[in-house]
């Protein structure tokens, strides 16, 4: 009976590879680079805006007349 029982071997199932460009590694790397470039570009644009265009000075505080000091 031991001779009848054989070890079961795991067989690999061959999956046919797709030649579709949208499933390729090149497409994934290209979209990753476009995404990172877009995010970095927007960050750079925002940094340039805050350095050269944004006016961060506070307006002077209003002076109220006819006020009585507390105390």
Backbone bond lengths (Angstrom), bond angles and torsions (degrees), N, CA, C in turn:
res aa  C-N    CA-C-N  psi(-1)  N-CA   C-N-CA  omega(-1)  CA-C   N-CA-C  phi
1 X - - - 1.438 - - 1.528 110.09 -
2 X 1.315 118.88 -34.42 1.453 122.29 179.66 1.518 110.65 -64.71
3 X 1.322 116.22 -29.88 1.458 119.49 178.89 1.520 111.09 -71.89
4 X 1.326 116.63 -25.14 1.467 120.29 -178.09 1.529 111.22 -77.65
5 X 1.349 115.85 -35.61 1.463 120.13 -177.98 1.524 108.35 -80.14
6 X 1.300 115.99 122.17 1.468 121.37 179.48 1.518 108.40 -113.50
7 X 1.296 114.33 153.23 1.456 117.80 176.91 1.521 109.16 -69.68
8 X 1.334 114.07 134.35 1.460 118.94 177.75 1.520 109.07 -81.92
9 X 1.279 115.79 128.31 1.461 120.55 179.06 1.522 108.35 -101.00
10 X 1.331 113.12 138.00 1.464 117.84 174.93 1.521 108.39 -74.53
11 X 1.294 114.55 126.15 1.456 118.95 178.66 1.520 108.91 -103.09
12 X 1.302 114.72 139.06 1.458 118.81 176.72 1.511 109.06 -81.12
13 X 1.302 114.13 134.87 1.456 119.41 176.74 1.517 107.30 -91.69
14 X 1.288 116.57 120.83 1.452 121.17 -178.84 1.524 109.70 -78.65
15 X 1.333 115.00 119.25 1.452 120.64 177.28 1.519 107.22 -101.48
16 X 1.306 116.76 126.04 1.466 117.70 -179.31 1.532 110.16 -66.40
17 X 1.336 114.98 134.67 1.458 119.60 179.95 1.514 109.45 -78.81
18 X 1.330 113.66 140.41 1.452 119.59 179.56 1.519 109.10 -87.46
19 X 1.306 116.54 138.72 1.451 121.37 177.33 1.528 110.93 -95.35
20 X 1.326 116.80 14.50 1.458 121.69 -179.43 1.526 109.52 -69.71
21 X 1.332 117.26 132.51 1.458 121.59 -177.48 1.520 111.21 -65.04
22 X 1.328 118.69 -34.79 1.456 122.18 -176.07 1.524 112.78 -74.03
23 X 1.298 118.43 -6.58 1.460 122.19 175.43 1.524 111.64 -111.99
24 X 1.336 116.59 9.05 1.461 119.88 -175.95 1.528 110.79 -89.11
25 X 1.314 114.47 162.29 1.461 121.09 178.93 1.527 110.47 -67.06
26 X 1.320 116.35 -33.57 1.465 120.84 178.51 1.518 110.67 -61.57
27 X 1.316 117.39 -43.10 1.461 121.38 179.74 1.522 110.89 -65.27
28 X 1.324 116.75 -41.40 1.464 119.72 179.07 1.521 111.63 -64.51
29 X 1.335 117.70 -41.60 1.465 120.81 177.57 1.527 111.34 -66.47
30 X 1.322 116.97 -38.80 1.452 121.24 178.72 1.526 111.10 -63.76
31 X 1.326 117.47 -45.21 1.464 119.65 179.52 1.528 111.17 -67.84
32 X 1.324 118.14 -34.48 1.461 121.06 176.41 1.526 110.73 -63.75
33 X 1.320 116.93 -44.28 1.464 120.48 179.35 1.525 111.17 -66.27
34 X 1.317 117.91 -39.42 1.463 120.55 177.08 1.522 111.05 -64.02
35 X 1.312 117.37 -41.46 1.464 121.24 179.03 1.523 110.95 -64.39
36 X 1.341 116.61 -48.55 1.462 120.32 -179.36 1.536 110.72 -64.10
37 X 1.319 117.36 -38.23 1.453 120.74 177.39 1.520 111.85 -65.79
38 X 1.324 117.07 -38.97 1.458 120.55 178.06 1.514 112.49 -66.00
39 X 1.313 116.75 -44.72 1.469 120.58 179.59 1.523 110.24 -66.19
40 X 1.319 117.00 -44.30 1.462 120.64 179.90 1.526 110.98 -66.81
41 X 1.321 116.40 -37.93 1.465 120.33 179.08 1.514 111.66 -64.82
42 X 1.318 116.78 -40.77 1.465 119.32 178.03 1.527 110.62 -67.15
43 X 1.323 117.92 -38.62 1.463 121.06 176.39 1.524 111.45 -63.41
44 X 1.324 116.88 -41.06 1.458 121.08 178.72 1.529 110.29 -66.08
45 X 1.329 116.78 -41.24 1.461 120.55 177.70 1.525 111.28 -61.97
46 X 1.314 116.80 -44.22 1.460 120.94 178.70 1.529 111.26 -64.35
47 X 1.323 117.61 -39.46 1.467 120.98 177.80 1.526 110.93 -64.25
48 X 1.320 117.20 -42.41 1.472 120.67 178.04 1.527 110.99 -63.96
49 X 1.311 116.80 -39.60 1.461 121.06 178.39 1.527 110.44 -60.69
50 X 1.335 116.17 -47.21 1.463 119.25 -178.70 1.525 112.32 -69.99
51 X 1.314 119.45 -27.50 1.463 120.89 -179.52 1.528 112.01 -80.65
52 X 1.328 118.05 -38.33 1.457 119.80 -170.28 1.532 115.01 -110.63
53 X 1.310 119.61 -24.40 1.458 121.46 -173.42 1.524 112.49 -110.66
54 X 1.311 118.05 -41.79 1.460 122.89 -174.39 1.527 110.98 -62.35
55 X 1.332 116.74 132.73 1.460 121.90 177.09 1.531 107.25 -102.23
56 X 1.306 116.25 108.55 1.466 119.79 -174.18 1.523 113.36 -95.16
57 X 1.322 118.05 4.67 1.463 119.85 -179.57 1.528 109.50 -71.37
58 X 1.312 114.86 139.76 1.462 120.62 177.73 1.518 108.99 -86.59
59 X 1.330 117.63 141.15 1.466 118.45 176.28 1.529 109.25 -69.81
60 X 1.317 116.78 155.89 1.472 118.42 179.92 1.524 110.60 -65.42
61 X 1.317 114.60 148.02 1.462 119.22 179.11 1.521 109.75 -72.81
62 X 1.325 117.91 141.93 1.471 119.49 -178.94 1.529 110.81 -68.98
63 X 1.316 115.02 146.21 1.461 121.10 178.24 1.527 106.85 -102.89
64 X 1.314 116.57 120.93 1.458 121.02 -179.66 1.533 108.85 -93.34
65 X 1.309 115.73 128.29 1.464 120.18 177.67 1.518 109.13 -96.42
66 X 1.303 115.43 162.29 1.460 122.78 178.72 1.529 111.22 62.84
67 X 1.289 117.16 40.96 1.457 120.43 175.09 1.518 108.71 -107.25
68 X 1.292 115.46 150.94 1.450 121.27 179.35 1.512 108.87 -104.94
69 X 1.317 117.75 135.57 1.459 119.33 177.65 1.517 111.21 -66.49
70 X 1.308 115.91 146.41 1.464 120.80 179.48 1.522 107.41 -81.25
71 X 1.354 115.82 133.12 1.451 119.75 174.51 1.423 112.77 109.91
